[in-house]
Amino acid sequence: MSIIGVGIDVAEIARFGASLERTPSLARRLFLESELLLPGGERRGTASLAARFAAKEALAKALGAPAGLHWTDAEVYVEDSGRPRLRVTGTVAARAAELGVTSWHVSLSHDAGVASAVVIAEG
């Protein structure tokens, strides 16, 4: 296995939240329903959504930031163990296949008003 790409991104939580409030349709353009809601059906908090957005940005960077990737072709989810994971489909899966990506590593964090994510594409 070798590292094909690494991406990192940060998002200011308050600014991201203001964008979601200003443009209510933005959340549906960026996230799948499963990313917007907690397992019990309650809406996920702004810090968590900002971290997921940062992960999608970091994922795009790990793939070389090509044009044409769709935000909802990448899903950030959490295993029962609490470990964050990525599931890719469509445009993102196609680009990953072109590059030979066979596995992903993702780390999410949010503290002091900032959400961050690191994504490593391995093949």
Buried (B, 14 or more C-beta within 10 A) or exposed (E): EEEBBBBBBBBEBEEBBEBBEEEEEBBEEBBBEEBBEEEEEEEBEBBBBBBBBBBBBBBBBBBEEEEEBEBBBBBBBEEEEEEBEBBBEEBBBBBBEEBEBEEBBBBBBBEEEBBBBBBBBBB
